[in-house]
């Protein structure tokens, strides 16, 4: 079966002159990690955060290795958060326990992984509704275009960039936003 990706293939950044103020900040969210513990996103205040929808059976799954490298090498500048989702090609069919085991065994993932959610469609998690709706986040309307799409939130809890699934976590596009 061939999959056709028709969404944007280039990073999208918040316009510099945008004056719109979102009604909700990233810090308003609380979600369950992969072990079922509630995480209050206030803990990320003052840090950049890279949000990634992940899947274990995708052609992009090797990006887990680079996400872990990003976490290890730039953890003082950015926090990586993984959100397993089964929205694209049923490529994340496992339970939270299965996903956790897969990530540890195959990629030694140490960055924070969350419970499996939906990232697109009518049942999209409220976090992903916020990320992909400009009336909620102030400017962006890009939904994940496939597994491993990335959103960057700044130190003030504002969404500042969207990176399509094929963008490598260690790409200059991402690193330039993290290190400045």
C-alpha positions in Angstrom: 0.0 0.0 0.0 1.4 3.4 -1.0 0.9 6.4 1.3 0.7 9.9 -0.2 1.7 12.8 1.9 0.1 16.0 0.6 0.8 18.4 3.5 3.5 21.0 3.7 7.1 19.8 3.4 8.9 22.9 4.7 9.1 24.2 8.2 6.6 26.9 9.1 7.5 29.6 11.6 5.5 32.1 13.6 5.5 35.4 11.7 7.7 38.0 13.4 5.2 40.8 13.3 2.2 38.8 14.5 0.3 40.5 17.3 -2.3 37.9 17.9 -2.3 36.6 21.5 -3.5 33.0 21.9 -6.3 32.3 24.3 -4.4 29.5 25.9 -0.7 28.7 26.6 1.2 25.5 26.4 1.4 25.7 30.2 -2.3 25.2 30.6 -2.1 21.6 29.7 -1.8 18.5 31.9 -1.4 15.1 30.4 -0.6 11.5 31.4 2.9 10.2 30.7 3.4 6.7 29.3 3.3 5.3 32.9 0.0 7.0 33.6 1.4 9.8 35.8 -0.1 13.3 35.3 2.4 15.8 34.0 1.6 19.5 34.5 3.1 21.4 31.6 4.0 24.3 34.0 7.1 22.2 34.8 8.4 23.3 31.3 8.2 27.0 32.0 11.4 28.8 30.9 12.4 25.9 28.5 12.0 25.3 24.8 9.9 22.2 24.1 9.9 20.0 21.0 6.6 18.1 20.7 6.7 15.1 18.4 4.0 12.6 17.4 5.7 9.2 17.3 5.0 5.7 16.0 6.9 2.4 16.3 6.2 0.9 12.9 6.9 3.9 10.6 9.6 4.6 8.0 10.4 7.6 10.2 10.8 5.5 13.4 14.6 5.7 13.2 14.1 9.4 14.1 13.8 8.1 17.7 17.6 7.8 17.7 18.1 11.4 16.7 15.4 12.6 19.1 17.4 10.9 21.9 20.6 12.5 20.6 18.9 15.9 20.7 17.7 15.1 24.2 21.2 14.1 25.3 23.2 16.8 23.5 20.8 19.8 23.8 18.8 18.9 26.9 19.9 22.1 28.6 18.3 24.1 25.7 15.2 22.0 24.8 12.9 19.3 26.3 11.8 16.6 23.9 8.3 15.2 24.5 7.0 12.1 22.5 3.3 11.5 21.9 2.6 8.1 20.5 -0.3 8.1 18.0 -1.9 5.7 15.7 -3.4 8.2 13.2 -1.2 7.5 10.2 -1.3 4.0 8.6 -2.0 2.3 11.9 1.7 2.5 12.6 1.4 2.6 16.4 -0.9 -0.3 17.2 0.6 -1.2 20.6 -0.4 -0.4 24.1 1.5 2.1 26.2 3.5 -0.8 27.8 4.4 -2.1 24.3 5.5 1.3 23.1 7.6 1.9 26.3 9.3 -1.5 25.8 10.0 -0.9 22.1 11.5 2.6 22.7 13.7 1.4 25.5 14.9 -1.8 23.8 15.5 -0.3 20.3 16.4 3.3 21.0 17.2 3.6 24.7 14.7 6.5 24.8 15.1 8.6 28.0 13.1 11.7 26.9 9.6 11.9 28.3 7.0 9.8 26.5 3.3 10.3 27.0 0.3 8.0 26.8 -0.9 7.2 23.4 -3.3 9.8 22.0 -4.9 10.9 18.7 -3.2 13.9 17.1 -5.5 14.5 14.2 -9.2 14.4 13.4 -12.4 14.8 15.4 -10.8 12.9 18.4 -7.5 14.8 18.4 -6.2 15.4 21.9 -6.8 19.0 23.2 -3.0 19.6 23.0 -2.9 18.8 19.3 -6.1 20.8 18.8 -4.2 23.8 20.3 -1.1 23.1 18.2 -3.0 22.9 14.9 -5.7 25.6 15.3 -4.6 29.2 14.8 -7.6 30.5 16.7 -6.2 28.6 19.7 -2.4 29.1 19.3 -2.4 32.5 17.6 -1.0 31.7 14.2 -0.5 28.0 13.1 -3.0 25.8 11.3 -0.7 23.0 10.3 -1.7 19.5 11.5 0.8 16.7 11.7 1.4 15.6 8.1 2.6 12.1 9.3 4.3 10.4 12.2 7.2 12.4 13.6 5.8 15.9 12.8 7.3 18.4 15.2 6.2 21.6 17.0 8.5 23.9 18.9 7.3 25.9 21.8 9.4 28.7 23.2 10.4 29.5 26.8 7.1 31.5 27.3 4.8 28.7 26.3 4.1 30.0 22.8 4.2 27.9 19.6 6.9 29.2 17.4 7.5 26.6 14.7 6.1 23.5 12.9 8.4 21.0 11.2 7.0 18.4 8.9 7.6 14.7 9.6 10.6 14.3 7.3 12.5 17.0 9.1 15.3 15.4 11.0 15.4 16.3 14.7 19.1 17.3 14.3 18.5 19.4 11.2 19.8 22.9 11.0 16.2 24.1 10.8 15.5 22.8 14.2 18.9 23.3 15.9 19.0 27.0 14.8 15.7 27.6 16.6 16.8 25.7 19.7 20.2 27.2 20.1 19.3 30.9 19.6 
